[in-house]
Amino acid sequence: MIRFWSLESDPAGQGRLAGAKPVAVLDIGSNSVRLVVYERLTRALTVLYNEKSASTLGRGVAATGRLAETSMASALKAIRRFALVCRLTEVGDIYAIATSATREAENGPEFARAVEDIIGVPVRVLSGAEEAHYAALGLVSGMPEFMGVVGDLGGGSLELAMVDGGHDTGGETHELGVIRLQDDTQMTPNKASSIIADRLKASKLLDRGKHRSFAAVGGTWRALAKLHQSRCNYPLHMVQDYVVRSEDILPLCDALIEGNGDKKLVKGIETVSGSRKDLLPYGAAVLAEVLRAGAFEEVVFSAQGVREGYLYDRLSDDDKQIDPLLQATEEMSTLRSRAPEFSDDLVVGSAKLFKLIDVDETDDEARLRKAACYISDIGWRAHPDYRGEQSIQMVAFSDIVGISHSGRAFLAQTLAFRYMGFKQKSANAKLLELAGKNLGPRARLIAAYFRVAYPLAAAMPGILPRTRFAVNGKTLELHLPTDLAFLDGDRMRGRQRQLATEAGFKDGTIRVD
């Protein structure tokens, strides 16, 4: 196993990878300007700092053709602070990108030069096609297997692209940003749907019924996803890879359009932030018309977009092929495990066990097993009574990507069983149920293996490779070398019988070779 990064701790701060040079993206949008500082440029990005300012640069651009002086002043003030943040966090490379408001405004170049004077790097003003391209790459970076149409909704425009096999085609831009729609409708959401439907007629990607899935990118749509989760008491408050059937999200969209933020008409609207609440009906209107125009069966929400896509495009071809889930979970092991190398023993040992007992794995199931091995010791610093619950939350609510919600629940469930055993019920039981009927039993089996491996080797590398499993009729045997015969005790025998039961055997025992 080749380590993705050094195992040394970073003197700059606990939990930082040694030698990592931060990279930042200054995203100058039509609704807000945002600075995101990432720990380093890599396949699985980790956010070190994230701040935005709602400057509403796009307000009035369609009517006047210019960025408002007050909006520019607000944005430039925020960017001065962002420049300080970049210095304090010792950012190496800063990428400044601007979207529809800046590119459409007559005074956009003047504003871009003012930004450059502050941030110290050139501002790249993206075309509509480039916005669509980078939004699609951002989607791919977090959901490598996605196939369908991706849409990035901003304040000034909507970008669409087709994604298949990790590549994007057919980038389009439409004048359907939420701030633009507010201006075009004189703040009347009921008027938005007809405008949206008319402007979407020019799209070549929304072939009715051709694609099953639509991926929604952008802050307003993320707020919509969070509202939907709140209304249906969804147990995992994670927007990334949140999948909703169109027939389930459309009623909420229609209610937002009609209710226009009225908490009496839209249950749960009070949970939406003030900066997004007024924009939400317009975002809902755009999503509803897109889903209807393309007859999509489902919408999947993405927390990654143009910023992440812009950085993904700067990776080498080899780095792009790295599995983001495995890289992220291996980094978690590096930062939190007692002996990260022990996870390699678990990966190899669990694979041998599965082969021995004829447990078939799909490619996705195999990568989930490996990820579970990497993170299996992340809770060791916690009090023994709370290691399970803390580990569940560390995994389920982490910013790892390349994994579905059922996959997150599977990893969390595996750690729950590993730390808490099979009789204790977790306080996060509803969240764990998202693993489903197929992954649930697999989580029990892998956890049972961990519960043998950890006391056997004291979480240290080198012991597991000297042991082996064997099948003797209806008994699963654990074989120890003679010099390790003293490891055969009551506790280990109990754990071995437990593993045998989960693996479908009548009994489990320990033998000394």
C-alpha positions as a printed NumPy array, in Angstrom:
array([[  0.   ,   0.   ,   0.   ],
       [  1.402,   3.385,  -1.026],
       [  0.653,   6.09 ,   1.498],
       [ -0.917,   9.24 ,   0.061],
       [  0.869,  11.467,   2.575],
       [  3.375,  11.573,   5.404],
       [  2.406,  10.032,   8.739],
       [  4.059,  12.865,  10.662],
       [  1.929,  15.424,  12.456],
       [  2.027,  19.037,  11.309],
       [  3.538,  21.452,  13.834],
       [  1.16 ,  24.133,  12.551],
       [ -1.848,  22.459,  14.121],
       [ -3.323,  19.207,  15.384],
       [ -5.033,  17.177,  12.724],
       [ -3.087,  18.738,   9.828],
       [ -1.144,  16.646,   7.348],
       [  2.577,  17.309,   7.536],
       [  3.914,  19.552,   4.782],
       [  0.529,  20.195,   3.193],
       [  0.487,  23.527,   1.354],
       [ -2.965,  25.132,   1.38 ],
       [ -4.613,  26.186,  -1.862],
       [ -7.481,  28.684,  -2.123],
       [-10.279,  29.535,  -4.526],
       [-11.828,  33.001,  -4.524],
       [-15.232,  32.52 ,  -6.155],
       [-16.791,  35.827,  -7.278],
       [-20.407,  34.942,  -8.005],
       [-23.535,  36.916,  -8.761],
       [-25.034,  36.3  ,  -5.338],
       [-21.958,  36.09 ,  -3.106],
       [-18.199,  36.178,  -3.028],
       [-16.657,  33.223,  -1.235],
       [-13.184,  32.163,  -0.218],
       [-12.504,  28.478,   0.333],
       [ -9.079,  27.412,   1.561],
       [ -8.313,  23.709,   1.13 ],
       [ -5.633,  21.85 ,   3.064],
       [ -3.849,  20.96 ,  -0.172],
       [ -4.467,  20.285,  -3.855],
       [ -5.442,  16.631,  -3.938],
       [ -8.109,  14.213,  -5.149],
       [-10.051,  14.285,  -1.878],
       [-10.192,  17.946,  -0.878],
       [-10.398,  18.955,   2.781],
       [-11.696,  22.421,   3.622],
       [ -9.401,  24.357,   5.943],
       [-11.409,  27.598,   5.894],
       [-14.674,  28.677,   4.238],
       [-16.291,  32.117,   4.334],
       [-18.71 ,  34.   ,   2.111],
       [-20.156,  37.488,   1.825],
       [-23.582,  38.04 ,   0.268],
       [-22.622,  40.996,  -1.923],
       [-25.351,  40.388,  -4.594],
       [-23.15 ,  41.6  ,  -7.45 ],
       [-25.739,  40.413,  -9.933],
       [-28.507,  42.697,  -8.635],
       [-29.677,  44.949, -11.466],
       [-27.041,  43.879, -14.013],
       [-29.645,  42.669, -16.503],
       [-31.407,  46.05 , -16.411],
       [-28.485,  48.477, -16.134],
       [-25.642,  46.504, -17.665],
       [-23.415,  47.51 , -14.739],
       [-22.344,  46.259, -11.332],
       [-23.798,  48.49 ,  -8.633],
       [-21.303,  50.62 ,  -6.718],
       [-22.641,  49.448,  -3.368],
       [-22.362,  45.796,  -4.384],
       [-18.803,  46.245,  -5.604],
       [-17.822,  48.043,  -2.414],
       [-19.31 ,  45.249,  -0.308],
       [-17.498,  42.584,  -2.342],
       [-14.139,  44.381,  -2.268],
       [-14.357,  44.849,   1.503],
       [-14.922,  41.113,   1.937],
       [-12.064,  40.303,  -0.445],
       [ -9.674,  42.416,   1.625],
       [-10.481,  40.186,   4.563],
       [-10.073,  37.11 ,   2.371],
       [ -6.603,  38.295,   1.351],
       [ -5.681,  38.462,   5.038],
       [ -7.023,  34.947,   5.596],
       [ -4.835,  33.67 ,   2.757],
       [ -1.77 ,  35.219,   4.37 ],
       [ -2.605,  33.882,   7.839],
       [ -3.215,  30.339,   6.554],
       [ -0.064,  30.494,   4.409],
       [ -1.85 ,  29.678,   1.177],
       [  0.437,  28.675,  -1.664],
       [ -1.702,  29.118,  -4.778],
       [ -4.799,  31.319,  -5.024],
       [ -7.222,  30.9  ,  -7.916],
       [ -9.637,  33.79 ,  -8.435],
       [-12.617,  33.074, -10.682],
       [-15.621,  35.228, -11.56 ],
       [-18.899,  34.225, -13.165],
       [-21.926,  35.756, -14.92 ],
       [-22.303,  39.114, -13.137],
       [-18.691,  40.116, -13.755],
       [-18.581,  38.853, -17.336],
       [-21.855,  40.531, -18.34 ],
       [-21.339,  43.91 , -16.693],
       [-19.883,  46.823, -18.63 ],
       [-17.71 ,  47.684, -15.623],
       [-16.809,  44.06 , -14.959],
       [-13.183,  44.465, -16.154],
       [-12.748,  47.484, -13.878],
       [-14.067,  45.506, -10.918],
       [-11.818,  42.537, -11.772],
       [ -8.754,  44.792, -11.766],
       [ -9.711,  46.104,  -8.332],
       [ -9.963,  42.525,  -7.076],
       [ -6.554,  41.695,  -8.56 ],
       [ -4.97 ,  44.631,  -6.73 ],
       [ -6.233,  43.2  ,  -3.445],
       [ -5.806,  39.447,  -3.863],
       [ -2.571,  39.614,  -5.848],
       [ -3.438,  37.16 ,  -8.622],
       [ -5.264,  37.49 , -11.967],
       [ -9.038,  37.089, -11.964],
       [-10.245,  34.571, -14.517],
       [-13.683,  35.54 , -15.784],
       [-15.356,  32.297, -16.841],
       [-17.542,  32.057, -19.909],
       [-20.892,  30.326, -19.558],
       [-19.503,  27.205, -21.221],
       [-16.546,  27.196, -18.842],
       [-18.847,  27.526, -15.851],
       [-20.814,  24.518, -17.054],
       [-17.589,  22.573, -17.618],
       [-16.136,  23.224, -14.178],
       [-19.461,  22.603, -12.443],
       [-19.599,  19.227, -14.196],
       [-16.03 ,  18.427, -13.141],
       [-16.911,  19.371,  -9.565],
       [-19.79 ,  16.933,  -9.715],
       [-17.508,  14.238, -11.128],
       [-14.9  ,  14.849,  -8.422],
       [-17.448,  13.99 ,  -5.736],
       [-19.612,  11.456,  -7.615],
       [-17.331,   9.692, -10.12 ],
       [-20.025,   7.26 , -11.251],
       [-22.759,   9.831, -11.948],
       [-24.395,   9.755, -15.368],
       [-26.955,  12.335, -16.446],
       [-27.378,  16.095, -16.655],
       [-25.795,  18.457, -14.127],
       [-27.065,  21.964, -13.48 ],
       [-25.307,  24.741, -11.574],
       [-27.683,  27.451, -10.399],
       [-26.139,  30.781,  -9.445],
       [-27.376,  34.3  ,  -8.921],
       [-27.106,  35.325, -12.554],
       [-27.341,  32.158, -14.633],
       [-28.01 ,  28.442, -14.872],
       [-25.348,  26.238, -16.461],
       [-26.157,  22.774, -17.797],
       [-23.854,  19.973, -18.96 ],
       [-24.075,  16.261, -19.716],
       [-21.885,  13.914, -17.67 ],
       [-21.057,  10.333, -18.635],
       [-18.035,   8.2  , -17.763],
       [-16.381,  11.001, -15.838],
       [-16.472,  13.401, -18.793],
       [-18.765,  16.297, -19.648],
       [-20.221,  17.53 , -22.928],
       [-22.676,  20.086, -24.231],
       [-22.141,  22.98 , -21.83 ],
       [-25.   ,  25.509, -21.895],
       [-25.741,  28.737, -20.055],
       [-29.196,  30.219, -19.515],
       [-30.282,  33.564, -18.035],
       [-31.997,  31.89 , -15.1  ],
       [-30.051,  32.861, -11.986],
       [-32.095,  33.443,  -8.848],
       [-31.203,  37.139,  -8.508],
       [-31.874,  37.719, -12.195],
       [-35.274,  36.071, -11.803],
       [-36.061,  38.261,  -8.817],
       [-35.342,  41.314, -10.975],
       [-37.214,  39.965, -14.012],
       [-40.352,  39.156, -11.992],
       [-40.311,  42.243,  -9.753],
       [-39.948,  39.919,  -6.761],
       [-43.001,  37.838,  -7.717],
       [-42.158,  34.087,  -7.728],
       [-45.497,  33.168,  -9.359],
       [-44.305,  34.846, -12.543],
       [-41.039,  32.909, -12.655],
       [-42.209,  29.53 , -13.956],
       [-43.396,  30.776, -17.344],
       [-40.184,  32.782, -17.837],
       [-38.076,  29.76 , -16.938],
       [-39.994,  27.386, -19.201],
       [-39.648,  29.798, -22.115],
       [-35.878,  30.252, -21.664],
       [-35.283,  26.511, -21.266],
       [-36.757,  25.846, -24.717],
       [-33.315,  26.654, -26.145],
       [-31.681,  23.791, -24.213],
       [-30.394,  20.834, -26.199],
       [-29.742,  18.76 , -23.084],
       [-33.228,  18.561, -21.622],
       [-34.484,  15.864, -23.971],
       [-37.626,  14.647, -22.296],
       [-37.125,  11.236, -20.724],
       [-33.645,  10.671, -22.204],
       [-31.787,  10.864, -18.89 ],
       [-32.84 ,   9.42 , -15.533],
       [-30.856,  11.64 , -13.151],
       [-30.388,  15.372, -12.748],
       [-27.604,  16.651, -10.469],
       [-28.295,  19.96 ,  -8.704],
       [-25.329,  22.212,  -7.846],
       [-25.372,  25.608,  -6.122],
       [-26.128,  27.185,  -2.759],
       [-29.833,  27.824,  -3.323],
       [-30.417,  24.221,  -4.33 ],
       [-28.397,  23.024,  -1.338],
       [-30.768,  25.043,   0.863],
       [-33.699,  23.371,  -0.879],
       [-32.235,  19.935,  -0.156],
       [-31.762,  20.816,   3.523],
       [-35.347,  22.011,   3.733],
       [-36.584,  18.754,   2.206],
       [-34.524,  16.751,   4.705],
       [-35.947,  18.783,   7.573],
       [-39.534,  18.306,   6.424],
       [-39.229,  14.531,   6.106],
       [-37.098,  14.064,   9.266],
       [-34.287,  12.562,   7.241],
       [-31.699,  11.241,   9.718],
       [-28.533,  12.28 ,   7.847],
       [-28.206,  16.049,   7.409],
       [-25.768,  15.765,   4.519],
       [-26.495,  17.387,   1.153],
       [-23.714,  15.642,  -0.783],
       [-25.218,  12.734,  -2.763],
       [-28.708,  13.271,  -1.302],
       [-31.091,  11.622,  -3.777],
       [-34.792,  12.492,  -4.037],
       [-37.348,  11.224,  -6.511],
       [-38.768,  13.99 ,  -8.671],
       [-42.302,  13.172,  -7.605],
       [-41.253,  13.814,  -3.991],
       [-39.429,  17.134,  -4.512],
       [-41.851,  18.758,  -6.967],
       [-44.648,  19.32 ,  -4.399],
       [-42.162,  21.194,  -2.19 ],
       [-41.044,  23.292,  -5.155],
       [-44.635,  24.196,  -5.955],
       [-45.346,  25.051,  -2.315],
       [-42.335,  27.377,  -2.196],
       [-43.423,  29.154,  -5.363],
       [-46.966,  29.646,  -4.106],
       [-46.049,  30.307,  -0.479],
       [-43.157,  32.688,  -1.239],
       [-41.467,  31.957,   2.08 ],
       [-44.625,  32.144,   4.222],
       [-43.981,  29.809,   7.171],
       [-47.714,  29.135,   7.434],
       [-47.756,  27.756,   3.898],
       [-44.299,  26.142,   3.775],
       [-43.59 ,  23.89 ,   6.745],
       [-39.992,  24.131,   7.945],
       [-39.122,  27.324,   6.029],
       [-37.9  ,  28.87 ,   9.297],
       [-34.905,  26.481,   9.173],
       [-33.595,  28.178,   6.008],
       [-30.993,  30.915,   6.482],
       [-32.114,  34.481,   5.927],
       [-29.728,  34.986,   3.008],
       [-31.296,  32.071,   1.124],
       [-34.949,  32.29 ,   2.155],
       [-35.934,  35.003,  -0.352],
       [-34.069,  33.229,  -3.157],
       [-35.484,  29.771,  -2.449],
       [-38.817,  30.156,  -4.323],
       [-36.899,  31.082,  -7.476],
       [-34.482,  28.194,  -7.082],
       [-37.463,  25.9  ,  -6.575],
       [-39.09 ,  27.244,  -9.733],
       [-35.966,  26.585, -11.795],
       [-35.593,  23.056, -10.442],
       [-39.244,  22.259, -11.046],
       [-39.137,  23.416, -14.666],
       [-35.859,  21.579, -15.334],
       [-37.204,  18.328, -13.882],
       [-40.403,  18.617, -15.891],
       [-38.672,  19.602, -19.11 ],
       [-36.289,  16.647, -18.922],
       [-38.772,  14.238, -17.29 ],
       [-36.04 ,  13.234, -14.841],
       [-36.882,  10.458, -12.399],
       [-34.654,  11.774,  -9.627],
       [-32.521,  14.683,  -8.522],
       [-29.225,  14.204,  -6.7  ],
       [-27.776,  17.171,  -4.826],
       [-24.081,  17.96 ,  -4.88 ],
       [-22.104,  20.063,  -2.412],
       [-19.245,  20.273,  -4.909],
       [-19.309,  22.504,  -7.955],
       [-17.262,  25.038,  -9.89 ],
       [-14.615,  25.588,  -7.205],
       [-13.889,  21.899,  -6.755],
       [-14.095,  21.316, -10.488],
       [-11.573,  24.066, -11.137],
       [ -9.097,  22.386,  -8.769],
       [ -9.877,  18.896, -10.06 ],
       [ -8.92 ,  20.081, -13.548],
       [ -5.478,  20.976, -12.197],
       [ -4.69 ,  17.463, -11.022],
       [ -2.52 ,  15.115, -13.04 ],
       [ -4.283,  12.346, -14.951],
       [ -2.924,   9.817, -12.44 ],
       [ -4.258,  11.794,  -9.47 ],
       [ -7.674,  12.045, -11.11 ],
       [ -7.853,   8.241, -11.09 ],
       [ -7.376,   8.022,  -7.309],
       [-10.484,   6.896,  -5.445],
       [-11.514,   9.927,  -3.341],
       [-13.174,   7.763,  -0.704],
       [-10.108,   5.606,  -0.14 ],
       [ -7.794,   8.602,  -0.108],
       [ -9.974,  10.45 ,   2.406],
       [-10.417,   7.474,   4.731],
       [ -6.716,   6.633,   4.583],
       [ -5.966,  10.214,   5.587],
       [ -8.401,   9.852,   8.494],
       [ -6.448,   6.777,   9.547],
       [ -3.17 ,   8.686,   9.257],
       [ -4.484,  11.459,  11.491],
       [ -6.442,   9.43 ,  14.052],
       [ -5.369,   5.768,  14.265],
       [ -2.893,   4.372,  16.786],
       [ -0.948,   2.606,  14.032],
       [ -2.174,   3.48 ,  10.519],
       [ -0.167,   0.601,   9.028],
       [ -2.442,  -1.829,  10.886],
       [ -5.255,  -0.914,   8.504],
       [ -3.222,  -2.51 ,   5.696],
       [ -3.188,  -5.775,   7.655],
       [ -6.965,  -5.498,   8.027],
       [ -7.496,  -4.872,   4.301],
       [ -5.477,  -7.959,   3.348],
       [ -6.831, -10.129,   6.144],
       [-10.49 ,  -9.303,   5.506],
       [-10.061,  -9.987,   1.78 ],
       [ -8.6  , -13.438,   2.559],
       [-11.446, -14.199,   4.966],
       [-14.085, -13.197,   2.428],
       [-12.476, -15.408,  -0.212],
       [-12.284, -18.337,   2.202],
       [-15.946, -18.172,   3.209],
       [-17.161, -17.396,  -0.337],
       [-18.423, -13.852,   0.235],
       [-18.699, -12.177,  -3.158],
       [-18.005,  -8.453,  -3.469],
       [-18.881,  -5.919,  -6.111],
       [-16.246,  -3.27 ,  -6.808],
       [-18.172,  -0.814,  -4.655],
       [-18.527,  -3.289,  -1.789],
       [-14.783,  -3.983,  -1.915],
       [-13.909,  -0.286,  -1.695],
       [-16.342,   0.155,   1.2  ],
       [-14.657,  -2.737,   3.028],
       [-11.251,  -1.132,   2.501],
       [-12.58 ,   2.226,   3.693],
       [-13.976,   0.534,   6.814],
       [-10.544,  -0.943,   7.513],
       [ -8.872,   2.465,   7.21 ],
       [-11.206,   4.175,   9.677],
       [-11.693,   1.271,  12.085],
       [ -9.538,   2.829,  14.83 ],
       [-10.488,   6.507,  14.629],
       [-12.39 ,   6.469,  17.938],
       [ -9.645,   5.178,  20.216],
       [ -9.04 ,   8.518,  22.008],
       [-12.664,   8.757,  23.184],
       [-14.004,   7.357,  26.438],
       [-14.785,   3.629,  25.91 ],
       [-18.492,   4.174,  26.595],
       [-18.76 ,   6.741,  23.78 ],
       [-16.335,   5.516,  21.134],
       [-19.125,   4.024,  19.08 ],
       [-21.352,   7.092,  18.993],
       [-18.472,   9.48 ,  18.377],
       [-17.137,   7.316,  15.556],
       [-20.578,   7.147,  13.955],
       [-20.774,  10.921,  13.825],
       [-17.169,  11.363,  12.701],
       [-17.886,   9.218,   9.654],
       [-21.495,  10.063,   8.845],
       [-20.995,  13.822,   9.118],
       [-17.515,  14.023,   7.612],
       [-16.791,  15.753,   4.3  ],
       [-15.643,  12.567,   2.55 ],
       [-16.97 ,  12.182,  -0.993],
       [-17.28 ,   9.368,  -3.494],
       [-19.821,   7.625,  -1.289],
       [-23.605,   7.361,  -1.173],
       [-25.7  ,   7.932,   1.927],
       [-26.186,   4.173,   2.286],
       [-22.4  ,   3.801,   2.093],
       [-21.911,   6.397,   4.837],
       [-24.408,   4.563,   7.   ],
       [-22.607,   1.274,   6.287],
       [-19.268,   2.665,   7.46 ],
       [-20.909,   4.174,  10.539],
       [-22.734,   0.93 ,  11.262],
       [-19.511,  -1.067,  10.975],
       [-17.861,   1.177,  13.572],
       [-20.921,   1.016,  15.819],
       [-20.735,  -2.784,  15.908],
       [-16.941,  -2.749,  16.211],
       [-17.01 ,  -0.529,  19.312],
       [-20.414,  -1.297,  20.841],
       [-20.952,  -4.947,  20.016],
       [-24.13 ,  -6.406,  18.565],
       [-26.552,  -6.006,  21.459],
       [-26.306,  -2.315,  22.302],
       [-28.624,  -0.02 ,  20.316],
       [-27.143,   3.219,  19.003],
       [-28.735,   6.61 ,  19.592],
       [-28.233,   7.08 ,  15.841],
       [-30.24 ,   3.975,  14.926],
       [-32.335,   5.712,  12.244],
       [-29.206,   7.005,  10.549],
       [-27.632,   3.536,  10.586],
       [-30.729,   2.052,   8.956],
       [-29.863,   3.949,   5.783],
       [-27.295,   1.209,   5.093],
       [-30.145,  -0.97 ,   3.872],
       [-30.769,  -4.707,   3.945],
       [-27.811,  -5.618,   1.739],
       [-25.053,  -3.652,   3.451],
       [-26.31 ,  -4.152,   7.   ],
       [-25.305,  -7.841,   7.343],
       [-21.966,  -7.076,   5.675],
       [-21.306,  -4.38 ,   8.286],
       [-21.899,  -6.968,  11.032],
       [-19.487,  -9.43 ,   9.397],
       [-16.682,  -6.897,   8.957],
       [-17.187,  -5.587,  12.49 ],
       [-17.025,  -9.128,  13.85 ],
       [-13.71 ,  -9.554,  12.041],
       [-12.442,  -6.314,  13.597],
       [-13.503,  -7.531,  17.035],
       [-11.221, -10.535,  16.567],
       [ -8.351,  -8.681,  14.916],
       [ -7.97 ,  -5.782,  17.352],
       [ -7.513,  -7.68 ,  20.632],
       [ -5.45 , -10.261,  18.766],
       [ -2.905,  -7.717,  17.533],
       [ -3.422,  -4.814,  19.991],
       [ -4.059,  -2.59 ,  16.956],
       [ -0.405,  -2.985,  15.888],
       [  0.865,  -4.25 ,  12.525],
       [  2.694,  -7.557,  12.042],
       [  0.578, -10.023,  14.033],
       [ -2.398, -10.609,  11.739],
       [ -0.286, -11.769,   8.759],
       [  1.07 , -14.575,  10.975],
       [ -2.416, -15.957,  11.623],
       [ -4.872, -17.586,   9.274],
       [ -8.479, -18.754,   9.077],
       [ -9.57 , -22.191,   7.911],
       [-12.883, -23.969,   7.392],
       [-13.392, -27.382,   8.991],
       [-16.846, -28.614,   8.129],
       [-19.286, -26.251,   9.872],
       [-16.578, -24.674,  12.009],
       [-14.559, -21.543,  11.264],
       [-11.082, -21.935,  12.744],
       [ -8.498, -19.294,  13.656],
       [ -4.992, -20.752,  13.473],
       [ -2.167, -19.281,  15.58 ],
       [  1.554, -20.025,  15.265],
       [  3.09 , -21.893,  18.209],
       [  4.937, -18.864,  19.564],
       [  1.624, -16.971,  19.79 ],
       [ -0.299, -19.793,  21.466],
       [ -0.789, -17.613,  24.574],
       [ -3.233, -15.445,  22.574],
       [ -5.76 , -18.288,  22.825],
       [ -7.993, -17.269,  25.723],
       [-11.635, -17.058,  26.736],
       [-12.106, -13.566,  25.303],
       [-10.597, -14.489,  21.956],
       [-12.636, -17.689,  21.773],
       [-15.823, -15.725,  22.378],
       [-14.942, -13.236,  19.655],
       [-14.066, -16.089,  17.267],
       [-17.424, -17.792,  17.873],
       [-19.141, -14.46 ,  17.228],
       [-17.292, -14.062,  13.921],
       [-18.193, -17.622,  12.95 ],
       [-21.873, -16.919,  13.602],
       [-21.839, -13.776,  11.466],
       [-20.058, -15.713,   8.709],
       [-22.778, -18.396,   8.737],
       [-20.928, -21.174,  10.574],
       [-22.269, -23.315,  13.404],
       [-19.178, -22.868,  15.558],
       [-15.853, -21.059,  15.762],
       [-12.669, -22.16 ,  17.472],
       [ -8.933, -21.429,  17.795],
       [ -6.171, -23.847,  16.839],
       [ -2.42 , -23.707,  17.443],
       [ -0.269, -24.942,  14.579]])
